[in-house]
Amino acid sequence: MQWTSITAIYLLVWVMCAFVMLPFGVRTHDELGVEKIPGQADSAPANFRPFRLIFRASLVAAVLTASYVLNYEFGWVTADDINLFKPPENLR
């Protein structure tokens, strides 16, 4: 697999991980007991930390991309292994 393909897969997985992890650990002003600015939405986060999100998403995306590339190279799980409609070999 070429390094450009690995980079593209990593970036796609990173964006997916960032969006999935976005709501975790975020608290509203009501939950923290902090005063809201007039006109602020009730659901606005009070403690949003983007660098923590970037770090966590990068770490998870690196692990997922590495496992995908290793599976691609060594063929641990193939499409035939997850085919639910084909009977197993020992039942034919």
C-alpha positions as CSV (number, residue, x, y, z in Angstrom):
1,M,0.0,0.0,0.0
2,Q,1.4,3.4,-0.9
3,W,2.0,6.1,1.7
4,T,-0.4,8.4,0.0
5,S,-3.2,5.9,0.4
6,I,-2.3,5.4,4.1
7,T,-2.3,9.2,4.6
8,A,-5.7,9.5,3.0
9,I,-7.1,6.7,5.1
10,Y,-5.6,8.2,8.2
11,L,-7.2,11.6,7.5
12,L,-10.6,10.1,6.8
13,V,-10.4,8.0,10.0
14,W,-9.2,11.1,11.9
15,V,-12.2,13.2,10.9
16,M,-14.6,10.4,11.8
17,C,-12.9,10.0,15.2
18,A,-13.0,13.7,15.9
19,F,-16.7,14.0,15.2
20,V,-17.5,10.8,17.2
21,M,-15.4,12.1,20.2
22,L,-16.7,15.7,20.0
23,P,-19.5,15.4,22.6
24,F,-17.5,13.4,25.2
25,G,-16.3,15.3,28.2
26,V,-18.1,18.6,27.3
27,R,-20.2,20.2,30.0
28,T,-22.7,23.0,29.8
29,H,-22.7,26.1,31.9
30,D,-25.7,24.8,33.9
31,E,-23.9,21.6,34.8
32,L,-20.8,23.5,36.0
33,G,-22.7,26.3,37.7
34,V,-21.0,29.0,35.6
35,E,-22.7,32.2,34.6
36,K,-23.8,32.4,31.0
37,I,-23.3,35.4,28.7
38,P,-26.6,37.0,27.7
39,G,-27.8,35.5,24.4
40,Q,-25.7,32.3,24.8
41,A,-27.4,29.1,23.9
42,D,-28.3,26.8,26.8
43,S,-26.4,23.9,25.2
44,A,-23.2,25.9,24.5
45,P,-20.1,24.1,26.0
46,A,-18.4,25.7,29.0
47,N,-15.2,23.7,28.9
48,F,-14.5,22.9,25.3
49,R,-10.8,21.9,24.9
50,P,-9.9,21.5,21.2
51,F,-6.3,20.4,21.7
52,R,-7.4,17.5,23.9
53,L,-9.9,16.5,21.2
54,I,-7.2,16.7,18.5
55,F,-4.8,14.6,20.6
56,R,-7.3,11.9,21.4
57,A,-8.6,11.8,17.8
58,S,-5.0,11.5,16.5
59,L,-4.2,8.7,18.9
60,V,-7.3,6.7,18.1
61,A,-7.0,7.3,14.3
62,A,-3.4,6.2,14.4
63,V,-4.3,2.9,16.1
64,L,-7.2,2.2,13.8
65,T,-5.3,3.1,10.6
66,A,-2.3,0.9,11.7
67,S,-4.6,-2.0,12.3
68,Y,-6.3,-1.5,8.9
69,V,-2.9,-1.4,7.1
70,L,-1.6,-4.4,9.0
71,N,-4.8,-6.3,8.2
72,Y,-4.4,-5.3,4.5
73,E,-0.8,-6.5,4.4
74,F,-1.3,-9.8,6.3
75,G,-4.9,-10.6,5.4
76,W,-6.0,-11.6,8.9
77,V,-9.7,-10.8,8.2
78,T,-11.0,-11.0,4.6
79,A,-14.3,-10.4,3.0
80,D,-15.0,-14.2,3.0
81,D,-14.5,-14.3,6.8
82,I,-17.4,-11.8,7.3
83,N,-19.7,-13.1,4.6
84,L,-22.9,-13.9,6.5
85,F,-24.7,-15.5,3.6
86,K,-22.2,-18.2,2.7
87,P,-22.3,-21.4,4.8
88,P,-19.1,-22.4,6.6
89,E,-16.7,-24.8,4.9
90,N,-17.5,-27.7,7.3
91,L,-21.2,-27.6,6.5
92,R,-20.9,-28.0,2.7
